[in-house]
Amino acid sequence: MSESLLTGYRFLEHTADAGVEIDAPSPTEIYRLGLFALTDCLTVLKKIEPRERHPFSLRAGGLDLLLVDWLQELLFRFETTGFVARDTELRLTSEDEGEFVLEGVLLGEPFDPARHPVRLPVKAVTYHQLVFEPTDHGYFARVIFDV
């Protein structure tokens, strides 16, 4: 796979899987860069146009679990409706008892094989080696995709 066009994430060599590590100044930016990384695995990110807006709302009991749910939601939309996301407008909030809510709008378009070459057939987002933690400069996350 080619180098990412954006900074903030890098792909990992991983047996039978694809991994990504993300460095960002905030948890919200981790989710945004996660979208870029997953889409970059699936197809060429820069070829996707933000022609449609799709709302979303997710909640989970931890930032790490919410990251997996977020990426699974993106993959589910791609597999079931053919929608491929280019970017997002999102808001992350925390609720009582450690629950986090991620909501906003996905920007993208229907997948078109003539314009969006398939890179990796991602089957699932896994919990294997999942990391989401604060660092001295922001936040770090790692997630592995089953391909």
URBEL-V306887 format. One record per residue. OMEGA is omega as a letter, one per 20 degrees, with the letter a starting at -180 (999 if undefined). NEAR is the number of other C-alpha atoms within 12 Angstrom. Layout:
omega->{OMEGA | OMEGA}
near->{NEAR | NEAR}
This chain:
omega->{a | r | r | r | a | r | r | r | r | r | a | r | a | a | r | r | r | a | r | r | a | r | a | r | a | r | r | a | r | a | r | r | r | r | r | a | r | r | r | r | a | a | a | a | a | r | a | r | r | a | a | r | a | r | r | r | a | r | r | a | r | r | r | r | r | r | r | r | r | a | r | r | r | r | r | r | r | a | a | a | a | r | r | a | r | a | a | r | a | r | r | r | r | a | r | r | r | r | a | r | r | a | a | a | r | r | a | a | r | r | r | a | r | a | a | a | r | r | a | r | a | a | a | r | a | r | a | r | a | r | r | a | r | r | r | a | a | a | r | r | r | r | a | r | r | a | 999}
near->{20 | 16 | 17 | 26 | 20 | 21 | 19 | 29 | 32 | 31 | 31 | 24 | 14 | 17 | 11 | 15 | 24 | 33 | 36 | 41 | 34 | 41 | 33 | 29 | 21 | 25 | 34 | 34 | 29 | 42 | 49 | 40 | 41 | 50 | 41 | 39 | 47 | 49 | 42 | 38 | 41 | 38 | 32 | 31 | 34 | 23 | 26 | 29 | 23 | 23 | 18 | 20 | 21 | 27 | 21 | 23 | 23 | 31 | 27 | 25 | 21 | 28 | 34 | 33 | 31 | 37 | 43 | 38 | 31 | 41 | 40 | 31 | 33 | 43 | 33 | 22 | 24 | 31 | 19 | 14 | 17 | 19 | 31 | 47 | 46 | 38 | 33 | 32 | 25 | 27 | 25 | 29 | 23 | 21 | 14 | 12 | 9 | 16 | 19 | 27 | 29 | 38 | 26 | 23 | 23 | 34 | 29 | 32 | 26 | 27 | 31 | 20 | 16 | 12 | 17 | 27 | 21 | 22 | 19 | 25 | 23 | 30 | 23 | 30 | 34 | 28 | 23 | 20 | 21 | 25 | 28 | 31 | 25 | 19 | 16 | 11 | 12 | 19 | 27 | 33 | 41 | 37 | 42 | 37 | 37 | 24 | 21}
